[in-house]
């Protein structure tokens, strides 16, 4: 078995091949997705520590991993998000046990040699309640666990069934939008600078300020041009009043960023746009549509605001199921000398 590091010319081809063996392929860990994350978190200092274990041209285990140096408080994360660990899920794989051992040895070398203060991980590839090998390893080493609840729509169902899961009020709002809005979908075949910038300008106008750097929008635009995202604009009286970006790969579509006219909030501007996004994700072959996580109280007893509760209700009105993923944070204890083998 060989370890393929992130700077190797074959790394990205193996990463794509590894992703294709899994249903839950969280889409923000592509080459452009990582560029976006670096810009979004304004962390040019991220050092790419990602690697893949390969046997006979077959990727078995991979991890998207970055090291952020903060004096003596170095952090292992997934470029400001969480570490993404994934295994080959093909039925004919017989060497996972050996690949896991090599993975653990390599990860421990990084962990031990880089003066790591904190490790941040999320089990992105599991929403069935299973805990990954890496997740269990961190738990055995005293990582602190919390649970996230993504809202997922199963796009393998027939359109009629997906539509039947909408609440009555959601169906009415979708119908209003389909009737009153001129909705247009833009992808790698028809996107241009001016069309994309309508989302950015609307986002800045409605936020009252520019909340993100220009480079983050540039990378989102590159994702559309590279067939990793699509944009949907809703026109009302010949003006864009609602716009949303959806990030995807071959099987997974994630609700990314959106903006709508605040002075028209009494009108259901976004419902039909999201419905069109669900249908478009299904059309291009995605199996899952991810609304991102719902907001609930956690172990720290954080209060869920009324705004967050309303967002929860909005997401759930489109149907789907609430799934669960674990999130782990390991913090270096005083006088730690050995890892739990």
N, C-alpha and C positions, 0 to 999 in steps of 0.2 A: 504493500500500500504506500501511496505517496501523499505528502501534504502539499497542496497547491495554495500558495499565498496570494494575497490580493493583487500584487504587482506582476503576477505571472500572466503571460499573454492568453492563456487558456482559462483563466479564472472565471470570466463572465459567461463563457459558453457552458462551463460545468455548472455554474450557479443556475442558469436558466434550465438546464437539463434536470437538475435536482428539484427545482420548484415544480416542474411538470409532473413529478411523481406524487404530488400532494394536491388535495382539493383546496385547502385554505392557504392560498398564496398571497399573503399580505402585500399589496402592490407598491409600497413606498420604499422598498429595498432594491430597486433597480439602480443602474448607474446614474440616471437622471434624478431618481428619487433621493439618492444620497447627496448629490450636488445641491438639491433643494434643501435638504435637512441642514447641511452645513451653512447655507445662506440664511435659512430661517432662524437657526439658533445662534447665528453670527459667531461661529466657532471655526475659524480657519485653522485652529491649532489641533483639530482632531487628527490623530494618527490612525490610519487604517490597519487594523490587526486581523482582518477577516481571513479565514482559510477554509479549505474544503479537503476532506479525506477521499481519495480516489483509488479505486482498484480496477485494473484492466479497463481503463477508460470509462469506468462507471462511478459517478459520484455517490458516496454513501452517507456522509455527514458533512454539514456545512454550517458556518456561523458568520453573521454580519456583526462585526465587533470593532469598536474604536476605543482609543485611549486618549483621554483628555488630561493634559498635565496641568495641575494646579498646585505648584510648589510641592509640598509633601502630601497633598490630598488628591492623588490621581484617581480618575474615574474610568471604569470600563462601562460603556453603554453602546447603543446602536446609533452613533452620530447624533446624540442629543435625544433620541428616542430610546427605546429599550433594545437590548441585545436580541437578535433574531436567530434562533437555533432551529435547524430543520434536518430531518433524516429522510433517506430514500424510502418511500412508502410502497415501492413495487413489491408484488407478491413473491417474486422469485429471488429476492435478496437474501443471502445466507451469511453475509460477513459483517453484519451490523455490530455484533458483540466485539469483534476485534477492532472495528473502526471506532467504536466508542472509547475503547482503551487508549487508542492513539490520540483521539480528540482530547480526552481528559489529561493525558500527559502534556500535550501541547498547550492546553489552556492553563494548566497549573504552572507551566514555565513562564507564561505571560503574567499570571497572577502573582507569582512569587518574585519575579525579577523587576516588576514595574512599580513597586511600592504602592499598591492599589489600596485606596481608602474605601472605595464604594463600588459595588457592582449592581447594575440595574438591568433587569431581565423581564420580559413578558413572553408568555407561551403563545405566540401569535398563531402557530400552526395547529392549535388544538382548541376546538370549541365544543368538544364532546364530554368534557370533564376529565379526560386523561391528562396526566402530567408527563411531560417529556423527560427523557433521561437527564438532560441538563438541568431541568427544573428540580428534579428529585435530588440531584447532586448538590445544588445550592441549598435546598432545604436541609439536607444532611449536614451542611456546613453553617447552619444557624442563620440562614437568610430569613427575613421577615416577610410574611405573605399577606397579600390582600387580593380581593377578587374584583375583576372588571366584568361588566355585563354588556357586551355588544348586541345590537339589534340586527338580526340577519334575516333577509328574505331569500327563500329558496327559489332560484330562477329556473330550476329544472321542472317545476310544476307548469301546467298549462296556463296560458294567459288568463283564461276564464277563472281558474282557481285563484290565481294571484289577485285578480280584481275582486273576487268575492271576499277576500280577507280585509279589504279596505272597510273602515267604519262608514256608516251612513253619511256622516258629516264630511268625511274625507272624499267620498264619491261625489257628493254635491259640489265640493270645492274644486275637485279635478274637472268635473263637467263644466263648471263656470269658466275655468281657465282654458279648456279646449275650445269653448265657444267664443270667448272674448279676447284671447291673446293670440297673437301670431307667433307661434313657437318654431324656432329653427335650431337644428342640431349641427354642430361643427366638429369635424374630426381632422385627421391628418390630410385628408383629401381636399378640404375646402376652407381650412382656417387661414386667416391672414392677420397681420398686426393690428389693423384697425378694429376688426371684429373682436379680437381677444382683449384689446385695451378698453373696450366698453365695460367689461367686468371689472377691471382694475379701477377705472374712473368712477364707476358706480360704488364700488367698495369704499373708496376714499371719501367720496361725497357723503355717503350715508353714515360712515364712521365719524365724520367730522375732522379726520386727519389721516395721514398715511401711516398705517399701523405696521406695515411690513416694508422691507427694502425692495427696491426695484428689481434686484437680482432674483428674489424669490419668485416674482411674477415671470421673469424671463425663463426660469427653469420650468415653471408650469407650462409656459408656451412651448418650450422644447419637448415636454412630455406629450403634448397634443400632437406636435409634428412628428414625433417618433411613435405614434400610435399607442401611447401609454395613458391617454386621457382624452376626454371629449368635453365640449362646452355646449351648453344649451342657453339660448337667450329667449326671453319672452317680451314681445313688443305690444304696447298698448298706445293707441293714438300715434302710431309710427315712431314711438320712442321705446328704448330698452328700459323696462321697469323692473325686471328681475333677471338674474343671470347666475349660473352655477357651473362649477367645474367638477368632473367626476373622474377619478383616477382608477385605472384598471390594468390588469394583465390578461392572460388567456382565460382565467376562470373566476376572477374575483374583481368586483367593482366597489369602490369606496367613495362615499359622499364626501367631497373635498371641501370646497369653499364656495360661498354664495353671497349675494347681496340683492336687496330689493328696496324699492322706494318706500321710505318711511311714511311719506305723506299719503301713501295709498295702502297703508296697512289694513284698512278696513276691508280691502278686497283680497281674496285668497290668491295672491300672485304666484306663489311658489309651488302649490300643490300639483298643478298640471305639468310643470317643468320636471318635478321629481318623478311623476308617473311616466313621463316620456323617457326619463333617464333609466328607469327600471326596465322599460320595454326595450330600449336601445341596448342596455347591458345584456339582456337576454338574447337579442338579435345577433350580437357579435360573439356569442358563445359563452359568456360568463355564467357560472353556476350559482353565484352568491352575490347579493347586493348588501353592503355593509353600511348601516346608518351611523356607525361609530358607537361609542359606549353611552349607555344611559347613566344618569346621575343619581346615585343613591348614597345614603349615609354609610360611612366606612368605620373602621375600627377606631379612628381618631374622633368619631362623633361629629364630623363636619356637617353643618346644617345644609340641607338642600334648599336652595332659594325657590321662590315661586316661579321665577323665570326658568330655572332648570326643570322644575316640575312640568311647566308648560311645554318645554322642548321635548321632554320625555313623552308627553301625551301626543305631541305632533308626530314624533317618530313612530310610536306604536300605532297611530291611526292608519298607517300604511300596511299593517299586518306584519307577517314574519314572526320570528320567535326570539325571545331573549335568551342568549347563550351565556356561557361563563368562561373566563380566562383568568389564570393567575398572574399576578404581578409580584415580583420578588425584588427586595432590596437587601443586599448584604453590606454591612458596614464593619470595617476592621475593628475588632476588639483590642483592648490594650494587651500588649505582650503576646500577640498571636505569633506562634512559631511554626506550626505544622498545619497542613490541611487534612480534612477527614477523608481518608482513602477508602 
